């Protein structure tokens, strides 16, 4: 157990999240009475800076077309009344219970849209009645090519499109905001790192404990290495500490850029004795992008930390904690990423040398030209979504 002392912070965060959810629901109900009821549900606008940025990109894109979006947690959709449209996505597309909640909030599947996500990996085990409803959804755009193939085959559709994560649309959807990140350039010998409480959960009590459900899932994925899977929290912490120590030994200053409040608490607990800078958590994308932009290299752990590194046009060296990280890099750079440290390597290799291997690998770097092409493609997918919704109205 990792003991923390941020009890009041956790209570504050919990109460703030609850208040925001209630405020969003009240706003939606008020607009429904005026005949406006287009909502988003999923990980959009969450407390993770990357997911929050997805929501902001969608909101800005719709506002430019005279449309207003309201975020509503999927388990609150039943209390929002009958909706004219629900946009689903952000993170992994939900399981059967999630879809049942969404479909119950609209009178027909044609009022549901899907963008900026990848499907629940066991969606094919859903009842045929649900799959038939999902076939009627008019718009699907997913964030990796594996998901595109999976949904196309499962739903027998030829129009499931692919565009990278919605955050890539930032330069096109919010150009003034994006232009602000270029004000600060590289600082010599400064390295940024993103970390995550891998295999851990932060409780209201202020304790950080092992996430038994996540670790059990890993043990089921790798049954021959089940014992090692249950030690993933310790292995990741040791790997990241070794990486920081080696960077310092090579004359680098290290700063931690957090993508969630939990990341920040984890960093304060696990690296406070290492003489590094742990930046305060901020959901302001300009703050986060400028911090990354100031770095020589960005060592990432979060999925969206890789994307923010590309937006800041910094070389990134990824720890791929999930297949969505591998899929993103493979789709964009066209190469297999298994030589980089991922969760399987963390399971099978000694942690005392792993960081040295990571430091010898060539970073990924996305040129400005390639970034703007990705941004245009992703923004175009949002414009197609808006057109689809208007056509269904």
GUBA-137025 format. One record per residue (C-alpha): residue in one letter; chain; x, y, z; residue number from 1. Coordinates in pm, whole numbers. Layout:
<nodes>
{res a	chain A	east X	north Y	up Z	n NUM} $
...
</nodes>
This chain:
<nodes>
{res x	chain A	east 0	north 0	up 0	n 1} $
{res x	chain A	east 127	north 346	up -93	n 2} $
{res x	chain A	east 33	north 588	up 187	n 3} $
{res x	chain A	east -51	north 948	up 93	n 4} $
{res x	chain A	east -165	north 1248	up 291	n 5} $
{res x	chain A	east -387	north 1443	up 48	n 6} $
{res x	chain A	east -718	north 1366	up 220	n 7} $
{res x	chain A	east -868	north 1711	up 184	n 8} $
{res x	chain A	east -756	north 1730	up -179	n 9} $
{res x	chain A	east -933	north 1406	up -261	n 10} $
{res x	chain A	east -1253	north 1512	up -84	n 11} $
{res x	chain A	east -1242	north 1844	up -268	n 12} $
{res x	chain A	east -1189	north 1673	up -602	n 13} $
{res x	chain A	east -1471	north 1428	up -535	n 14} $
{res x	chain A	east -1715	north 1704	up -438	n 15} $
{res x	chain A	east -1613	north 1914	up -738	n 16} $
{res x	chain A	east -1673	north 1625	up -977	n 17} $
{res x	chain A	east -2014	north 1557	up -823	n 18} $
{res x	chain A	east -2111	north 1925	up -840	n 19} $
{res x	chain A	east -2002	north 1949	up -1204	n 20} $
{res x	chain A	east -2201	north 1641	up -1300	n 21} $
{res x	chain A	east -2514	north 1783	up -1136	n 22} $
{res x	chain A	east -2457	north 2124	up -1298	n 23} $
{res x	chain A	east -2419	north 1964	up -1640	n 24} $
{res x	chain A	east -2739	north 1768	up -1595	n 25} $
{res x	chain A	east -2930	north 2079	up -1483	n 26} $
{res x	chain A	east -2802	north 2270	up -1786	n 27} $
{res x	chain A	east -2911	north 1992	up -2020	n 28} $
{res x	chain A	east -3258	north 1978	up -1868	n 29} $
{res x	chain A	east -3292	north 2356	up -1905	n 30} $
{res x	chain A	east -3199	north 2344	up -2271	n 31} $
{res x	chain A	east -3424	north 2043	up -2340	n 32} $
{res x	chain A	east -3719	north 2259	up -2237	n 33} $
{res x	chain A	east -3612	north 2498	up -2514	n 34} $
{res x	chain A	east -3581	north 2220	up -2771	n 35} $
{res x	chain A	east -3199	north 2187	up -2761	n 36} $
{res x	chain A	east -3073	north 1850	up -2641	n 37} $
{res x	chain A	east -2754	north 1739	up -2818	n 38} $
{res x	chain A	east -2519	north 1580	up -2565	n 39} $
{res x	chain A	east -2188	north 1398	up -2545	n 40} $
{res x	chain A	east -2118	north 1105	up -2317	n 41} $
{res x	chain A	east -1809	north 901	up -2247	n 42} $
{res x	chain A	east -1466	north 1020	up -2138	n 43} $
{res x	chain A	east -1502	north 1362	up -2305	n 44} $
{res x	chain A	east -1447	north 1652	up -2063	n 45} $
{res x	chain A	east -1312	north 1424	up -1788	n 46} $
{res x	chain A	east -1054	north 1525	up -1527	n 47} $
{res x	chain A	east -778	north 1372	up -1741	n 48} $
{res x	chain A	east -628	north 1660	up -1940	n 49} $
{res x	chain A	east -621	north 1459	up -2265	n 50} $
{res x	chain A	east -983	north 1347	up -2242	n 51} $
{res x	chain A	east -1086	north 1698	up -2138	n 52} $
{res x	chain A	east -910	north 1835	up -2446	n 53} $
{res x	chain A	east -1109	north 1598	up -2669	n 54} $
{res x	chain A	east -1426	north 1748	up -2531	n 55} $
{res x	chain A	east -1301	north 2103	up -2581	n 56} $
{res x	chain A	east -1210	north 2030	up -2944	n 57} $
{res x	chain A	east -1556	north 1886	up -3009	n 58} $
{res x	chain A	east -1726	north 2176	up -2833	n 59} $
{res x	chain A	east -1533	north 2438	up -3031	n 60} $
{res x	chain A	east -1594	north 2259	up -3362	n 61} $
{res x	chain A	east -1969	north 2236	up -3301	n 62} $
{res x	chain A	east -1988	north 2597	up -3177	n 63} $
{res x	chain A	east -1835	north 2712	up -3506	n 64} $
{res x	chain A	east -2136	north 2550	up -3678	n 65} $
{res x	chain A	east -2387	north 2708	up -3440	n 66} $
{res x	chain A	east -2440	north 2394	up -3231	n 67} $
{res x	chain A	east -2407	north 2357	up -2855	n 68} $
{res x	chain A	east -2293	north 2037	up -2686	n 69} $
{res x	chain A	east -2361	north 1938	up -2326	n 70} $
{res x	chain A	east -2155	north 1666	up -2155	n 71} $
{res x	chain A	east -2357	north 1417	up -1949	n 72} $
{res x	chain A	east -2218	north 1106	up -1771	n 73} $
{res x	chain A	east -2374	north 800	up -1933	n 74} $
{res x	chain A	east -2527	north 682	up -1606	n 75} $
{res x	chain A	east -2711	north 1016	up -1583	n 76} $
{res x	chain A	east -2861	north 1002	up -1932	n 77} $
{res x	chain A	east -3175	north 840	up -1796	n 78} $
{res x	chain A	east -3241	north 1155	up -1593	n 79} $
{res x	chain A	east -3189	north 1397	up -1882	n 80} $
{res x	chain A	east -3516	north 1330	up -2061	n 81} $
{res x	chain A	east -3559	north 1238	up -2426	n 82} $
{res x	chain A	east -3258	north 1361	up -2623	n 83} $
{res x	chain A	east -3231	north 1466	up -2986	n 84} $
{res x	chain A	east -2883	north 1318	up -3019	n 85} $
{res x	chain A	east -2603	north 1151	up -2820	n 86} $
{res x	chain A	east -2239	north 1154	up -2931	n 87} $
{res x	chain A	east -2048	north 865	up -2775	n 88} $
{res x	chain A	east -1673	north 827	up -2743	n 89} $
{res x	chain A	east -1366	north 939	up -2561	n 90} $
{res x	chain A	east -1172	north 648	up -2418	n 91} $
{res x	chain A	east -1297	north 296	up -2480	n 92} $
{res x	chain A	east -1650	north 265	up -2611	n 93} $
{res x	chain A	east -1858	north 105	up -2337	n 94} $
{res x	chain A	east -1997	north -239	up -2277	n 95} $
{res x	chain A	east -2355	north -364	up -2308	n 96} $
{res x	chain A	east -2477	north -169	up -2003	n 97} $
{res x	chain A	east -2332	north 152	up -2150	n 98} $
{res x	chain A	east -2510	north 108	up -2483	n 99} $
{res x	chain A	east -2837	north 21	up -2313	n 100} $
{res x	chain A	east -2821	north 351	up -2121	n 101} $
{res x	chain A	east -2744	north 548	up -2437	n 102} $
{res x	chain A	east -3009	north 382	up -2653	n 103} $
{res x	chain A	east -3270	north 432	up -2380	n 104} $
{res x	chain A	east -3207	north 808	up -2390	n 105} $
{res x	chain A	east -3297	north 844	up -2758	n 106} $
{res x	chain A	east -3600	north 707	up -2938	n 107} $
{res x	chain A	east -3397	north 546	up -3215	n 108} $
{res x	chain A	east -3039	north 435	up -3281	n 109} $
{res x	chain A	east -3017	north 683	up -3570	n 110} $
{res x	chain A	east -2981	north 960	up -3310	n 111} $
{res x	chain A	east -2660	north 811	up -3176	n 112} $
{res x	chain A	east -2313	north 884	up -3317	n 113} $
{res x	chain A	east -1968	north 746	up -3234	n 114} $
{res x	chain A	east -1638	north 935	up -3274	n 115} $
{res x	chain A	east -1291	north 950	up -3120	n 116} $
{res x	chain A	east -1288	north 610	up -2955	n 117} $
{res x	chain A	east -1217	north 240	up -2990	n 118} $
{res x	chain A	east -1476	north -29	up -2915	n 119} $
{res x	chain A	east -1511	north -243	up -2606	n 120} $
{res x	chain A	east -1296	north -545	up -2695	n 121} $
{res x	chain A	east -1572	north -796	up -2615	n 122} $
{res x	chain A	east -1848	north -616	up -2801	n 123} $
{res x	chain A	east -1888	north -922	up -3025	n 124} $
{res x	chain A	east -2024	north -1114	up -2722	n 125} $
{res x	chain A	east -2321	north -877	up -2696	n 126} $
{res x	chain A	east -2676	north -999	up -2766	n 127} $
{res x	chain A	east -2772	north -1000	up -3132	n 128} $
{res x	chain A	east -3054	north -756	up -3056	n 129} $
{res x	chain A	east -2801	north -495	up -2940	n 130} $
{res x	chain A	east -2575	north -552	up -3240	n 131} $
{res x	chain A	east -2872	north -502	up -3471	n 132} $
{res x	chain A	east -2939	north -167	up -3305	n 133} $
{res x	chain A	east -2575	north -66	up -3337	n 134} $
{res x	chain A	east -2591	north -140	up -3708	n 135} $
{res x	chain A	east -2846	north 143	up -3735	n 136} $
{res x	chain A	east -2611	north 408	up -3590	n 137} $
{res x	chain A	east -2546	north 645	up -3883	n 138} $
{res x	chain A	east -2193	north 759	up -3798	n 139} $
{res x	chain A	east -1886	north 573	up -3678	n 140} $
{res x	chain A	east -1535	north 720	up -3673	n 141} $
{res x	chain A	east -1279	north 537	up -3459	n 142} $
{res x	chain A	east -928	north 631	up -3352	n 143} $
{res x	chain A	east -723	north 334	up -3471	n 144} $
{res x	chain A	east -721	north 102	up -3770	n 145} $
{res x	chain A	east -769	north -211	up -3558	n 146} $
{res x	chain A	east -1097	north -67	up -3430	n 147} $
{res x	chain A	east -1201	north 26	up -3782	n 148} $
{res x	chain A	east -1153	north -334	up -3900	n 149} $
{res x	chain A	east -1317	north -481	up -3590	n 150} $
{res x	chain A	east -1632	north -269	up -3610	n 151} $
{res x	chain A	east -1658	north -300	up -3988	n 152} $
{res x	chain A	east -1663	north -678	up -3966	n 153} $
{res x	chain A	east -1878	north -700	up -3653	n 154} $
{res x	chain A	east -2147	north -461	up -3780	n 155} $
{res x	chain A	east -2109	north -555	up -4148	n 156} $
{res x	chain A	east -2048	north -192	up -4239	n 157} $
{res x	chain A	east -1827	north -42	up -4509	n 158} $
{res x	chain A	east -1850	north 316	up -4385	n 159} $
{res x	chain A	east -1670	north 295	up -4048	n 160} $
{res x	chain A	east -1402	north 562	up -4085	n 161} $
{res x	chain A	east -1071	north 614	up -3909	n 162} $
{res x	chain A	east -912	north 933	up -3780	n 163} $
{res x	chain A	east -650	north 963	up -3507	n 164} $
{res x	chain A	east -745	north 1084	up -3160	n 165} $
{res x	chain A	east -961	north 1399	up -3158	n 166} $
{res x	chain A	east -689	north 1595	up -2975	n 167} $
{res x	chain A	east -499	north 1600	up -3305	n 168} $
{res x	chain A	east -769	north 1835	up -3439	n 169} $
{res x	chain A	east -658	north 2107	up -3194	n 170} $
{res x	chain A	east -455	north 2314	up -3446	n 171} $
{res x	chain A	east -757	north 2334	up -3681	n 172} $
{res x	chain A	east -1039	north 2351	up -3426	n 173} $
{res x	chain A	east -873	north 2600	up -3187	n 174} $
{res x	chain A	east -592	north 2769	up -3385	n 175} $
{res x	chain A	east -548	north 3068	up -3152	n 176} $
{res x	chain A	east -504	north 2844	up -2850	n 177} $
{res x	chain A	east -263	north 2616	up -3035	n 178} $
{res x	chain A	east -49	north 2907	up -3156	n 179} $
{res x	chain A	east 28	north 3000	up -2795	n 180} $
{res x	chain A	east 244	north 2694	up -2733	n 181} $
{res x	chain A	east 521	north 2815	up -2963	n 182} $
{res x	chain A	east 610	north 3098	up -2727	n 183} $
{res x	chain A	east 844	north 2878	up -2524	n 184} $
{res x	chain A	east 1118	north 2669	up -2685	n 185} $
{res x	chain A	east 1360	north 2399	up -2584	n 186} $
{res x	chain A	east 1561	north 2434	up -2264	n 187} $
{res x	chain A	east 1899	north 2265	up -2280	n 188} $
{res x	chain A	east 1927	north 1945	up -2075	n 189} $
{res x	chain A	east 1563	north 1959	up -1959	n 190} $
{res x	chain A	east 1372	north 1632	up -1997	n 191} $
{res x	chain A	east 1002	north 1583	up -1928	n 192} $
{res x	chain A	east 842	north 1259	up -1816	n 193} $
{res x	chain A	east 477	north 1159	up -1774	n 194} $
{res x	chain A	east 396	north 891	up -1521	n 195} $
{res x	chain A	east 80	north 711	up -1417	n 196} $
{res x	chain A	east -24	north 519	up -1104	n 197} $
{res x	chain A	east -6	north 196	up -1301	n 198} $
{res x	chain A	east -204	north -77	up -1126	n 199} $
{res x	chain A	east -303	north 160	up -844	n 200} $
{res x	chain A	east -618	north 342	up -733	n 201} $
{res x	chain A	east -647	north 660	up -527	n 202} $
{res x	chain A	east -910	north 627	up -253	n 203} $
{res x	chain A	east -1114	north 901	up -87	n 204} $
{res x	chain A	east -922	north 824	up 230	n 205} $
{res x	chain A	east -605	north 954	up 67	n 206} $
{res x	chain A	east -450	north 609	up 32	n 207} $
{res x	chain A	east -311	north 478	up -294	n 208} $
{res x	chain A	east -373	north 104	up -310	n 209} $
{res x	chain A	east -336	north -168	up -568	n 210} $
{res x	chain A	east -616	north -176	up -826	n 211} $
{res x	chain A	east -699	north -543	up -783	n 212} $
{res x	chain A	east -944	north -554	up -1075	n 213} $
{res x	chain A	east -686	north -411	up -1316	n 214} $
{res x	chain A	east -411	north -640	up -1192	n 215} $
{res x	chain A	east -643	north -942	up -1211	n 216} $
{res x	chain A	east -727	north -847	up -1571	n 217} $
{res x	chain A	east -354	north -843	up -1652	n 218} $
{res x	chain A	east -311	north -1181	up -1485	n 219} $
{res x	chain A	east -592	north -1320	up -1703	n 220} $
{res x	chain A	east -430	north -1175	up -2016	n 221} $
{res x	chain A	east -94	north -1332	up -1924	n 222} $
{res x	chain A	east -184	north -1651	up -1731	n 223} $
{res x	chain A	east 171	north -1785	up -1755	n 224} $
{res x	chain A	east 293	north -1472	up -1577	n 225} $
{res x	chain A	east 8	north -1417	up -1334	n 226} $
{res x	chain A	east 235	north -1367	up -1032	n 227} $
{res x	chain A	east 435	north -1099	up -1213	n 228} $
{res x	chain A	east 113	north -929	up -1328	n 229} $
{res x	chain A	east 4	north -883	up -968	n 230} $
{res x	chain A	east 334	north -699	up -903	n 231} $
{res x	chain A	east 295	north -450	up -1189	n 232} $
{res x	chain A	east 259	north -147	up -960	n 233} $
{res x	chain A	east 596	north -214	up -797	n 234} $
{res x	chain A	east 764	north -301	up -1128	n 235} $
{res x	chain A	east 645	north 18	up -1301	n 236} $
{res x	chain A	east 748	north 233	up -1004	n 237} $
{res x	chain A	east 1096	north 79	up -1001	n 238} $
{res x	chain A	east 1133	north 115	up -1379	n 239} $
{res x	chain A	east 1037	north 484	up -1371	n 240} $
{res x	chain A	east 1264	north 560	up -1075	n 241} $
{res x	chain A	east 1555	north 390	up -1254	n 242} $
{res x	chain A	east 1482	north 593	up -1568	n 243} $
{res x	chain A	east 1484	north 921	up -1374	n 244} $
{res x	chain A	east 1806	north 830	up -1191	n 245} $
{res x	chain A	east 1985	north 746	up -1518	n 246} $
{res x	chain A	east 1868	north 1069	up -1683	n 247} $
{res x	chain A	east 2004	north 1263	up -1386	n 248} $
{res x	chain A	east 2333	north 1071	up -1408	n 249} $
{res x	chain A	east 2358	north 1187	up -1770	n 250} $
{res x	chain A	east 2328	north 1550	up -1664	n 251} $
{res x	chain A	east 1959	north 1602	up -1735	n 252} $
{res x	chain A	east 1711	north 1800	up -1529	n 253} $
{res x	chain A	east 1384	north 1610	up -1500	n 254} $
{res x	chain A	east 1031	north 1746	up -1468	n 255} $
{res x	chain A	east 711	north 1545	up -1428	n 256} $
{res x	chain A	east 412	north 1657	up -1636	n 257} $
{res x	chain A	east 91	north 1508	up -1491	n 258} $
{res x	chain A	east -212	north 1428	up -1705	n 259} $
{res x	chain A	east -446	north 1360	up -1413	n 260} $
{res x	chain A	east -469	north 1450	up -1047	n 261} $
{res x	chain A	east -392	north 1087	up -965	n 262} $
{res x	chain A	east -69	north 1111	up -1167	n 263} $
{res x	chain A	east 33	north 1415	up -964	n 264} $
{res x	chain A	east -34	north 1243	up -630	n 265} $
{res x	chain A	east 156	north 936	up -746	n 266} $
{res x	chain A	east 454	north 1149	up -850	n 267} $
{res x	chain A	east 457	north 1339	up -519	n 268} $
{res x	chain A	east 461	north 1010	up -330	n 269} $
{res x	chain A	east 704	north 808	up -542	n 270} $
{res x	chain A	east 959	north 1064	up -667	n 271} $
{res x	chain A	east 965	north 1338	up -401	n 272} $
{res x	chain A	east 1303	north 1218	up -276	n 273} $
{res x	chain A	east 1470	north 1232	up -619	n 274} $
{res x	chain A	east 1537	north 1605	up -656	n 275} $
{res x	chain A	east 1316	north 1651	up -962	n 276} $
{res x	chain A	east 1051	north 1910	up -1047	n 277} $
{res x	chain A	east 695	north 1785	up -1012	n 278} $
{res x	chain A	east 477	north 2038	up -1191	n 279} $
{res x	chain A	east 131	north 2104	up -1041	n 280} $
{res x	chain A	east -150	north 1930	up -1225	n 281} $
{res x	chain A	east -330	north 2155	up -1473	n 282} $
{res x	chain A	east -611	north 2087	up -1718	n 283} $
{res x	chain A	east -507	north 2394	up -1919	n 284} $
{res x	chain A	east -371	north 2248	up -2246	n 285} $
{res x	chain A	east -151	north 2551	up -2311	n 286} $
{res x	chain A	east 19	north 2507	up -1973	n 287} $
{res x	chain A	east 80	north 2138	up -2040	n 288} $
{res x	chain A	east 196	north 2185	up -2399	n 289} $
{res x	chain A	east 435	north 2466	up -2308	n 290} $
{res x	chain A	east 593	north 2252	up -2037	n 291} $
{res x	chain A	east 650	north 1972	up -2289	n 292} $
{res x	chain A	east 764	north 2215	up -2558	n 293} $
{res x	chain A	east 1040	north 2338	up -2326	n 294} $
{res x	chain A	east 1191	north 1987	up -2309	n 295} $
{res x	chain A	east 1459	north 1822	up -2517	n 296} $
{res x	chain A	east 1277	north 1488	up -2502	n 297} $
{res x	chain A	east 950	north 1363	up -2354	n 298} $
{res x	chain A	east 936	north 1018	up -2191	n 299} $
{res x	chain A	east 569	north 926	up -2196	n 300} $
{res x	chain A	east 346	north 681	up -2012	n 301} $
{res x	chain A	east -5	north 812	up -2076	n 302} $
{res x	chain A	east -178	north 763	up -2413	n 303} $
{res x	chain A	east -253	north 1134	up -2445	n 304} $
{res x	chain A	east 94	north 1228	up -2325	n 305} $
{res x	chain A	east 224	north 1080	up -2653	n 306} $
{res x	chain A	east -22	north 1295	up -2849	n 307} $
{res x	chain A	east 61	north 1610	up -2654	n 308} $
{res x	chain A	east 430	north 1540	up -2721	n 309} $
{res x	chain A	east 356	north 1526	up -3093	n 310} $
{res x	chain A	east 149	north 1846	up -3075	n 311} $
{res x	chain A	east 440	north 2017	up -2898	n 312} $
{res x	chain A	east 671	north 1874	up -3167	n 313} $
{res x	chain A	east 906	north 1713	up -2918	n 314} $
{res x	chain A	east 1076	north 1374	up -2960	n 315} $
{res x	chain A	east 886	north 1115	up -2755	n 316} $
{res x	chain A	east 1000	north 784	up -2605	n 317} $
{res x	chain A	east 691	north 584	up -2504	n 318} $
{res x	chain A	east 610	north 334	up -2236	n 319} $
{res x	chain A	east 314	north 155	up -2398	n 320} $
{res x	chain A	east 100	north 52	up -2103	n 321} $
{res x	chain A	east -192	north -44	up -2331	n 322} $
{res x	chain A	east -245	north -169	up -2685	n 323} $
{res x	chain A	east -403	north 166	up -2774	n 324} $
{res x	chain A	east -55	north 319	up -2736	n 325} $
{res x	chain A	east 99	north 62	up -2970	n 326} $
{res x	chain A	east -187	north 105	up -3217	n 327} $
{res x	chain A	east -149	north 484	up -3225	n 328} $
{res x	chain A	east 223	north 471	up -3298	n 329} $
{res x	chain A	east 184	north 196	up -3556	n 330} $
{res x	chain A	east -96	north 383	up -3738	n 331} $
{res x	chain A	east 97	north 712	up -3749	n 332} $
{res x	chain A	east 456	north 600	up -3794	n 333} $
{res x	chain A	east 393	north 271	up -3975	n 334} $
{res x	chain A	east 620	north 56	up -3763	n 335} $
{res x	chain A	east 587	north -208	up -3496	n 336} $
{res x	chain A	east 654	north -57	up -3155	n 337} $
{res x	chain A	east 723	north -369	up -2951	n 338} $
{res x	chain A	east 1091	north -284	up -2914	n 339} $
{res x	chain A	east 980	north -5	up -2680	n 340} $
{res x	chain A	east 894	north -92	up -2323	n 341} $
{res x	chain A	east 531	north -201	up -2291	n 342} $
{res x	chain A	east 331	north -391	up -2032	n 343} $
{res x	chain A	east 449	north -727	up -2165	n 344} $
{res x	chain A	east 814	north -623	up -2131	n 345} $
{res x	chain A	east 738	north -503	up -1780	n 346} $
{res x	chain A	east 608	north -851	up -1704	n 347} $
{res x	chain A	east 889	north -1052	up -1858	n 348} $
{res x	chain A	east 1212	north -852	up -1820	n 349} $
{res x	chain A	east 1419	north -755	up -1515	n 350} $
{res x	chain A	east 1350	north -395	up -1418	n 351} $
{res x	chain A	east 1713	north -321	up -1326	n 352} $
{res x	chain A	east 1821	north -292	up -1694	n 353} $
{res x	chain A	east 1495	north -202	up -1866	n 354} $
{res x	chain A	east 1544	north 174	up -1847	n 355} $
{res x	chain A	east 1883	north 149	up -2018	n 356} $
{res x	chain A	east 1722	north -25	up -2314	n 357} $
{res x	chain A	east 1460	north 250	up -2334	n 358} $
{res x	chain A	east 1725	north 524	up -2334	n 359} $
{res x	chain A	east 1904	north 372	up -2631	n 360} $
{res x	chain A	east 1598	north 368	up -2858	n 361} $
{res x	chain A	east 1535	north 629	up -3123	n 362} $
{res x	chain A	east 1254	north 868	up -3020	n 363} $
{res x	chain A	east 946	north 919	up -3233	n 364} $
{res x	chain A	east 918	north 1264	up -3385	n 365} $
{res x	chain A	east 626	north 1406	up -3583	n 366} $
{res x	chain A	east 718	north 1686	up -3821	n 367} $
{res x	chain A	east 509	north 2002	up -3842	n 368} $
{res x	chain A	east 393	north 1906	up -4192	n 369} $
{res x	chain A	east 281	north 1560	up -4076	n 370} $
{res x	chain A	east 113	north 1707	up -3769	n 371} $
{res x	chain A	east -91	north 1952	up -3974	n 372} $
{res x	chain A	east -195	north 1674	up -4212	n 373} $
{res x	chain A	east -316	north 1465	up -3916	n 374} $
{res x	chain A	east -493	north 1768	up -3776	n 375} $
{res x	chain A	east -673	north 1832	up -4105	n 376} $
{res x	chain A	east -782	north 1468	up -4136	n 377} $
{res x	chain A	east -909	north 1456	up -3778	n 378} $
{res x	chain A	east -1089	north 1790	up -3805	n 379} $
{res x	chain A	east -1252	north 1670	up -4128	n 380} $
{res x	chain A	east -1394	north 1372	up -3938	n 381} $
{res x	chain A	east -1560	north 1610	up -3692	n 382} $
{res x	chain A	east -1706	north 1809	up -3980	n 383} $
{res x	chain A	east -1848	north 1486	up -4127	n 384} $
{res x	chain A	east -2002	north 1409	up -3789	n 385} $
{res x	chain A	east -2168	north 1751	up -3775	n 386} $
{res x	chain A	east -2305	north 1703	up -4126	n 387} $
{res x	chain A	east -2440	north 1359	up -4032	n 388} $
{res x	chain A	east -2618	north 1501	up -3728	n 389} $
{res x	chain A	east -2770	north 1785	up -3930	n 390} $
{res x	chain A	east -2884	north 1538	up -4195	n 391} $
{res x	chain A	east -3057	north 1327	up -3928	n 392} $
{res x	chain A	east -3234	north 1629	up -3773	n 393} $
</nodes>
